[in-house]
């Protein structure tokens, strides 16, 4: 597999967030999520462990009923079974991975 250059994969859309799938297998999925301010991923149940690394921007992550501020360099880990969602405050790029 060739290396992935994240800067080349960043794409934004004013209408809705873009989940650019960088890798997928039966057990692992890795999207690069690009969001404009106000865009959100509604809170939803997670059947696997989710890891979210903020490459740039700011947002709010919802983990079950907890609100977590996200900014460049933040890593949020959502355990298996925990609900998760996020809302963009400042144009945001998040590298995510689900495993399990």
Backbone as a printed PyTorch tensor [residue, N CA C, xyz], in Angstrom:
tensor([[[  0.8420,  -1.1770,   0.0000],
         [  0.0000,   0.0000,   0.0000],
         [  0.8850,   1.2360,   0.0000]],

        [[  0.5080,   2.2080,  -0.7950],
         [  1.2630,   3.4560,  -0.8980],
         [  1.0140,   4.3320,   0.3340]],

        [[  1.9870,   5.1860,   0.6860],
         [  1.7570,   6.1140,   1.7980],
         [  0.6420,   7.1000,   1.4430]],

        [[ -0.0060,   7.5910,   2.4710],
         [ -1.0950,   8.5510,   2.2910],
         [ -0.5880,   9.9340,   2.6860]],

        [[ -0.7590,  10.9070,   1.8160],
         [ -0.3710,  12.2870,   2.1000],
         [ -1.6510,  13.0520,   2.4550]],

        [[ -1.8350,  13.3010,   3.7580],
         [ -3.0920,  13.8870,   4.2340],
         [ -3.4350,  15.2020,   3.5600]],

        [[ -2.4460,  16.0620,   3.3500],
         [ -2.7230,  17.3760,   2.7530],
         [ -3.4260,  17.2450,   1.4050]],

        [[ -3.1250,  16.1930,   0.6640],
         [ -3.7450,  15.9730,  -0.6420],
         [ -5.1860,  15.4780,  -0.5270]],

        [[ -5.5660,  14.9820,   0.6320],
         [ -6.8960,  14.3900,   0.8310],
         [ -7.9000,  15.3600,   1.4490]],

        [[ -7.4340,  16.5280,   1.8840],
         [ -8.3220,  17.4950,   2.5380],
         [ -9.2240,  18.1680,   1.5020]],

        [[-10.5390,  18.0150,   1.6920],
         [-11.5300,  18.6290,   0.8010],
         [-12.7080,  19.0710,   1.6540]],

        [[-13.2020,  20.2720,   1.4020],
         [-14.3350,  20.8130,   2.1460],
         [-15.5230,  21.0060,   1.2160]],

        [[-16.7190,  20.9950,   1.7980],
         [-17.9540,  21.2310,   1.0660],
         [-18.8340,  22.1100,   1.9500]],

        [[-19.3520,  23.1900,   1.4110],
         [-20.1790,  24.1270,   2.1860],
         [-21.5030,  23.4940,   2.6230]],

        [[-22.0040,  22.5090,   1.8760],
         [-23.3050,  21.9120,   2.1630],
         [-23.2700,  20.8650,   3.2710]],

        [[-22.2210,  20.0470,   3.3100],
         [-22.1400,  18.9560,   4.2860],
         [-20.6850,  18.5590,   4.4830]],

        [[-20.4060,  17.9090,   5.6120],
         [-19.0270,  17.4950,   5.8770],
         [-18.6140,  16.3990,   4.9050]],

        [[-17.3150,  16.2790,   4.7060],
         [-16.7720,  15.2800,   3.7910],
         [-16.0120,  14.2160,   4.5930]],

        [[-16.4670,  12.9540,   4.5780],
         [-15.6810,  11.8840,   5.1980],
         [-14.9010,  11.1430,   4.1010]],

        [[-13.6560,  11.4940,   3.9140],
         [-12.8220,  10.8740,   2.8860],
         [-12.2190,   9.5920,   3.4730]],

        [[-12.6800,   8.4380,   3.0230],
         [-12.2100,   7.1610,   3.5680],
         [-10.8000,   6.8820,   3.0460]],

        [[ -9.8350,   6.8870,   3.9670],
         [ -8.4400,   6.6460,   3.6000],
         [ -8.1030,   5.1600,   3.5840]],

        [[ -8.8000,   4.4040,   4.4380],
         [ -8.5530,   2.9620,   4.5300],
         [ -9.7980,   2.2970,   5.0990]],

        [[-10.1110,   1.1230,   4.5920],
         [-11.2270,   0.3530,   5.1330],
         [-10.9490,  -1.1320,   4.9790]],

        [[-11.2550,  -1.8640,   6.0250],
         [-11.1830,  -3.3170,   6.0110],
         [-12.3530,  -3.7970,   6.8750]],

        [[-12.5640,  -5.1000,   6.9830],
         [-13.6810,  -5.5640,   7.8180],
         [-13.5750,  -5.1210,   9.2880]],

        [[-12.3700,  -4.8720,   9.7950],
         [-12.2060,  -4.5250,  11.2090],
         [-11.7680,  -3.0880,  11.4680]],

        [[-11.2760,  -2.3900,  10.4530],
         [-10.7380,  -1.0360,  10.6490],
         [-11.2690,  -0.1020,   9.5660]],

        [[-11.6260,   1.1040,   9.9780],
         [-12.0500,   2.1380,   9.0300],
         [-11.3430,   3.4320,   9.4380]],

        [[-10.7880,   4.1530,   8.4610],
         [-10.0630,   5.3840,   8.7580],
         [-10.4980,   6.4970,   7.8050]],

        [[-11.4700,   7.3270,   8.2510],
         [-11.8490,   8.4800,   7.4400],
         [-11.0940,   9.7430,   7.8560]],

        [[-10.8720,  10.6230,   6.9050],
         [-10.3900,  11.9750,   7.1710],
         [-11.6400,  12.8450,   7.0600]],

        [[-12.0500,  13.4360,   8.1820],
         [-13.3040,  14.1910,   8.2370],
         [-12.9980,  15.6780,   8.1180]],

        [[-13.5530,  16.3220,   7.1060],
         [-13.3360,  17.7530,   6.8520],
         [-14.6700,  18.4740,   7.0330]],

        [[-14.6990,  19.4350,   7.9600],
         [-15.9530,  20.0990,   8.3260],
         [-15.8070,  21.6130,   8.3110]],

        [[-16.8590,  22.2730,   7.8600],
         [-16.9540,  23.7290,   7.9110],
         [-17.6820,  24.1060,   9.2030]],

        [[-17.5170,  25.3500,   9.6930],
         [-18.2240,  25.7710,  10.9070],
         [-19.7300,  25.5310,  10.8050]],

        [[-20.2900,  24.9890,  11.8790],
         [-21.7170,  24.6920,  11.9400],
         [-22.0830,  23.2860,  11.4960]],

        [[-21.2210,  22.6390,  10.7280],
         [-21.5090,  21.2760,  10.2950],
         [-21.3110,  20.3310,  11.4800]],

        [[-22.0880,  19.2460,  11.4850],
         [-21.9580,  18.3210,  12.6020],
         [-22.2590,  16.8900,  12.2030]],

        [[-21.7480,  16.0040,  13.0060],
         [-22.0840,  14.5850,  12.9350],
         [-22.9320,  14.3310,  14.1740]],

        [[-24.2260,  14.0540,  14.0020],
         [-25.0830,  13.8500,  15.1710],
         [-24.5790,  12.6930,  16.0370]],

        [[-24.8280,  12.7980,  17.3140],
         [-24.4300,  11.7440,  18.2430],
         [-25.0880,  10.4350,  17.8220]],

        [[-24.2970,   9.3860,  17.8070],
         [-24.7830,   8.0750,  17.3930],
         [-24.0320,   7.0000,  18.1670]],

        [[-24.6070,   5.8120,  18.2280],
         [-23.9710,   4.7010,  18.9400],
         [-22.7440,   4.2150,  18.2030]],

        [[-21.7660,   3.7870,  18.9560],
         [-20.5370,   3.2660,  18.3570],
         [-20.3750,   1.7940,  18.6660]],

        [[-20.2560,   0.9890,  17.6350],
         [-20.1030,  -0.4540,  17.8180],
         [-18.6400,  -0.8570,  17.9440]],

        [[-17.7420,   0.1200,  17.8040],
         [-16.3150,  -0.1630,  17.8870],
         [-15.6270,   0.9810,  18.6300]],

        [[-14.3670,   0.8020,  18.9370],
         [-13.5720,   1.8680,  19.5370],
         [-13.3390,   2.9250,  18.4610]],

        [[-13.4950,   4.1940,  18.8050],
         [-13.2420,   5.2840,  17.8710],
         [-12.1330,   6.1770,  18.4000]],

        [[-11.1880,   6.5180,  17.5440],
         [-10.0900,   7.4140,  17.9060],
         [-10.1470,   8.5960,  16.9540]],

        [[-10.1270,   9.8130,  17.5030],
         [-10.3010,  11.0340,  16.7260],
         [ -9.1560,  11.9890,  17.0320]],

        [[ -8.3560,  12.3110,  16.0100],
         [ -7.2210,  13.2250,  16.1560],
         [ -7.5110,  14.4980,  15.3590]],

        [[ -7.4830,  15.6400,  16.0340],
         [ -7.7560,  16.9090,  15.3630],
         [ -6.4620,  17.4260,  14.7420]],

        [[ -6.4270,  17.4310,  13.4180],
         [ -5.2560,  17.9250,  12.6880],
         [ -5.2480,  19.4490,  12.6450]],

        [[ -6.4520,  20.0220,  12.4710],
         [ -6.5720,  21.4840,  12.4690],
         [ -8.0030,  21.8790,  12.7900]],

        [[ -8.1590,  23.0960,  13.3060],
         [ -9.4820,  23.6360,  13.5900],
         [ -9.9260,  23.4260,  15.0210]],

        [[-11.2340,  23.7070,  15.2460],
         [-11.8240,  23.5900,  16.5810],
         [-13.2440,  23.0630,  16.4690]],

        [[-13.6490,  22.3410,  17.4980],
         [-15.0020,  21.8280,  17.5330],
         [-15.3590,  21.3370,  18.9150]],

        [[-16.5260,  20.7290,  19.0080],
         [-17.0010,  20.1500,  20.2610],
         [-17.3610,  18.6970,  19.9870]],

        [[-16.7800,  17.8080,  20.7670],
         [-17.0360,  16.3780,  20.6480],
         [-18.0160,  15.9970,  21.7420]],

        [[-19.0020,  15.1820,  21.4020],
         [-19.9350,  14.6630,  22.3940],
         [-19.6340,  13.1880,  22.5960]],

        [[-19.2980,  12.8240,  23.8250],
         [-19.0200,  11.4400,  24.1950],
         [-20.0320,  11.0630,  25.2710]],

        [[-20.9960,  10.2070,  24.9030],
         [-22.1730,   9.9550,  25.7320],
         [-22.7990,  11.3180,  26.0420]],

        [[-22.8580,  11.7640,  27.2780],
         [-23.4520,  13.0660,  27.5900],
         [-22.4080,  14.1200,  27.9090]],

        [[-21.1360,  13.8130,  27.7100],
         [-20.0370,  14.7380,  28.0260],
         [-19.6460,  15.5490,  26.7910]],

        [[-19.4400,  16.8540,  26.9650],
         [-18.9670,  17.7330,  25.8880],
         [-17.4630,  17.9310,  26.0730]],

        [[-16.7050,  17.7330,  25.0010],
         [-15.2470,  17.8470,  25.0380],
         [-14.8150,  18.8500,  23.9780]],

        [[-14.0620,  19.8790,  24.3870],
         [-13.5240,  20.8370,  23.4270],
         [-12.4400,  20.1640,  22.6040]],

        [[-12.5180,  20.3510,  21.2860],
         [-11.5250,  19.7930,  20.3780],
         [-10.7580,  20.9540,  19.7550]],

        [[ -9.4600,  20.8100,  19.6600],
         [ -8.6230,  21.7810,  18.9570],
         [ -7.4110,  21.0390,  18.4220]],

        [[ -6.6260,  21.7230,  17.6160],
         [ -5.4600,  21.1080,  16.9860],
         [ -4.6370,  20.3500,  18.0270]],

        [[ -4.3570,  19.0880,  17.7200],
         [ -3.5460,  18.2500,  18.5940],
         [ -4.3310,  17.4200,  19.5900]],

        [[ -5.6410,  17.6480,  19.7040],
         [ -6.4720,  16.8890,  20.6420],
         [ -6.7420,  15.4900,  20.0890]],

        [[ -6.6950,  14.4960,  20.9840],
         [ -7.0900,  13.1350,  20.6460],
         [ -8.2250,  12.7490,  21.5920]],

        [[ -9.3250,  12.2770,  21.0330],
         [-10.4500,  11.7930,  21.8230],
         [-10.6360,  10.3190,  21.4980]],

        [[-10.7710,   9.5040,  22.5460],
         [-11.0040,   8.0760,  22.3590],
         [-12.3990,   7.7520,  22.8600]],

        [[-13.2080,   7.1900,  21.9900],
         [-14.5750,   6.7960,  22.3350],
         [-14.6030,   5.2780,  22.4880]],

        [[-14.8410,   4.7850,  23.7020],
         [-14.8670,   3.3370,  23.9100],
         [-15.9940,   2.6630,  23.1250]],

        [[-15.8450,   1.3890,  22.9020],
         [-16.8750,   0.6020,  22.2420],
         [-18.1870,   0.7570,  23.0070]],

        [[-19.2660,   1.0320,  22.2890],
         [-20.5800,   1.1690,  22.9050],
         [-20.9420,   2.5930,  23.3050]],

        [[-19.9650,   3.4890,  23.3790],
         [-20.2460,   4.8800,  23.7570],
         [-20.8070,   5.6370,  22.5550]],

        [[-21.7870,   6.5070,  22.8180],
         [-22.2840,   7.3450,  21.7270],
         [-21.2800,   8.4600,  21.4850]],

        [[-21.2080,   8.9060,  20.2200],
         [-20.2430,   9.9450,  19.8520],
         [-20.7840,  10.7820,  18.7160]],

        [[-20.3450,  12.0380,  18.7090],
         [-20.7180,  12.9730,  17.6590],
         [-19.8000,  14.1810,  17.7550]],

        [[-19.8350,  15.0570,  16.7620],
         [-18.9990,  16.2530,  16.8360],
         [-19.6290,  17.3850,  16.0440]],

        [[-19.3160,  18.6020,  16.4770],
         [-19.7840,  19.8070,  15.7940],
         [-18.5900,  20.7190,  15.5750]],

        [[-18.4770,  21.2380,  14.3610],
         [-17.3680,  22.1050,  13.9890],
         [-17.6490,  23.5440,  14.4130]],

        [[-16.6460,  24.1700,  15.0320],
         [-16.7150,  25.5720,  15.4260],
         [-15.8470,  26.4140,  14.4870]],

        [[-14.6600,  25.9040,  14.1830],
         [-13.7050,  26.5660,  13.2720],
         [-13.2450,  25.5050,  12.2850]],

        [[-13.2520,  25.7990,  11.0030],
         [-12.9260,  24.8210,   9.9550],
         [-11.9810,  23.7490,  10.5020]],

        [[-12.4190,  22.4940,  10.4040],
         [-11.7560,  21.4280,  11.1380],
         [-11.4370,  20.2300,  10.2330]],

        [[-10.2710,  19.6380,  10.4840],
         [ -9.8580,  18.4000,   9.8290],
         [ -9.5540,  17.4040,  10.9400]],

        [[-10.2530,  16.2580,  10.9250],
         [-10.1070,  15.2400,  11.9590],
         [ -9.7710,  13.9050,  11.2870]],

        [[ -8.6850,  13.2970,  11.7320],
         [ -8.3360,  11.9560,  11.2980],
         [ -8.9590,  11.0100,  12.3030]],

        [[ -9.8430,  10.1540,  11.8250],
         [-10.5640,   9.2250,  12.7120],
         [-10.2170,   7.7820,  12.3640]],

        [[-10.4040,   6.9200,  13.3480],
         [-10.1980,   5.5000,  13.1040],
         [-11.1490,   4.7300,  14.0090]],

        [[-11.8280,   3.7710,  13.4380],
         [-12.6410,   2.8640,  14.2480],
         [-12.0740,   1.4630,  14.0700]],

        [[-12.0160,   0.7530,  15.1680],
         [-11.4600,  -0.6120,  15.1440],
         [-12.2860,  -1.5030,  16.0340]],

        [[-12.5350,  -2.6840,  15.5280],
         [-13.2500,  -3.6500,  16.3600],
         [-14.2710,  -4.4230,  15.5910]]])
